[in-house]
């Protein structure tokens, strides 16, 4: 009787381990791929994304279905779907993020812009006063 009890306990432990491993689909992904998968889960299906691949190429499109090792990106212009691997992706961003980062280097010294505008306005005001007195 003890033998069957031990066998039942062993069987319960082994099956629970197998079930737990089956419930974690991204455990076989690398850490980089897990980060990309986590970044993509933030966006809803249909979100317009900018994907930079590890080979340096860029993709724009709508996010489709997320799989265990790949995700779907639908091209807006040609309405074609392509499946990309998480390991092939370098970074993920939406269009608003791209616009902000694209303009940020040009406006690093944005504190000087009001000073320049006030200086030009003061110069014009002084020039108008100087010409009106003569």
C-alpha positions in Angstrom: 0.0 0.0 0.0 2.8 2.4 0.8 4.3 1.8 -2.6 1.2 2.9 -4.4 0.9 6.0 -2.1 4.5 7.0 -2.9 3.9 6.3 -6.6 0.8 8.5 -6.6 2.6 11.4 -4.8 5.5 11.1 -7.3 3.1 11.1 -10.2 1.3 14.2 -8.8 4.6 16.1 -8.5 5.8 15.2 -12.0 2.5 16.2 -13.6 2.3 19.4 -11.7 5.8 20.4 -12.8 4.8 19.6 -16.4 1.6 21.7 -16.1 3.5 24.6 -14.6 6.1 24.5 -17.4 3.4 24.4 -20.1 1.7 27.5 -18.7 4.9 29.7 -19.1 5.1 30.1 -22.9 8.0 32.6 -23.0 10.4 30.6 -20.8 12.2 29.3 -23.9 12.9 32.9 -25.1 16.1 34.7 -24.5 16.0 37.7 -22.1 16.1 40.1 -25.1 13.2 38.4 -26.7 11.3 38.4 -23.4 11.8 42.2 -23.1 10.6 42.7 -26.7 7.6 40.5 -26.0 6.8 42.5 -22.8 7.2 45.7 -24.8 4.7 44.5 -27.4 2.1 43.4 -24.9 1.8 47.1 -23.8 0.3 47.9 -27.2 -3.2 46.8 -28.3 -3.8 45.0 -31.6 -3.9 47.5 -34.4 -1.5 50.0 -32.8 0.8 51.6 -35.4 4.4 50.8 -34.4 7.9 51.5 -35.6 10.1 48.4 -35.3 13.9 48.6 -35.6 15.4 45.2 -36.4 18.8 44.0 -35.3 20.1 44.2 -38.8 19.4 47.9 -38.9 16.3 47.9 -41.1 13.1 49.5 -40.0 9.5 48.5 -40.3 6.3 50.5 -39.8 2.9 48.8 -39.4 0.0 47.7 -37.3 0.5 45.2 -34.6 -1.3 41.9 -35.1 -1.3 38.7 -33.2 1.4 37.9 -30.6 2.7 34.3 -30.8 5.1 32.3 -28.6 8.2 33.3 -30.6 6.9 35.6 -33.3 4.5 38.5 -33.8 2.5 39.8 -36.7 3.1 43.2 -38.2 0.7 44.3 -40.9 2.0 46.7 -43.6 -0.3 49.7 -43.9 0.4 50.5 -47.5 0.3 47.0 -49.0 -2.0 45.3 -46.4 0.5 42.4 -46.2 1.1 40.6 -42.9 4.6 39.5 -42.0 5.7 37.5 -38.9 8.8 38.8 -37.1 10.7 36.9 -34.5 11.2 38.6 -31.1 14.9 37.8 -31.3 15.2 39.8 -34.5 13.9 43.0 -33.0 16.2 45.7 -31.6 13.6 48.2 -30.4 9.9 48.9 -30.4 8.2 52.3 -30.4 4.9 53.9 -31.5 4.8 56.8 -33.9 4.3 59.4 -31.1 7.6 58.2 -29.5 9.4 58.4 -32.8 8.2 62.0 -33.4 9.3 63.1 -29.9 12.7 61.5 -30.2 13.3 62.8 -33.7 12.7 66.4 -32.7 14.4 66.3 -29.3 18.0 66.8 -30.5 17.0 69.9 -32.5 15.3 71.5 -29.4 17.9 70.7 -26.8 18.5 74.4 -26.2 14.9 75.4 -26.2 15.4 77.7 -23.3 17.3 80.1 -25.6 14.4 80.5 -28.0 12.3 82.8 -25.8 15.4 84.8 -25.0 16.1 85.3 -28.7 12.4 86.2 -29.4 12.4 88.8 -26.6 15.8 90.2 -27.8 14.5 90.6 -31.4 11.3 92.2 -30.2 13.2 94.6 -28.0 15.5 95.5 -30.9 12.6 96.1 -33.2 10.9 98.2 -30.5 14.0 100.3 -30.0 14.4 100.8 -33.8 10.7 101.9 -34.1 11.2 104.4 -31.3 14.4 105.7 -32.8 12.9 106.3 -36.2 9.7 107.9 -34.8 11.7 110.6 -32.8 13.5 111.7 -36.0 
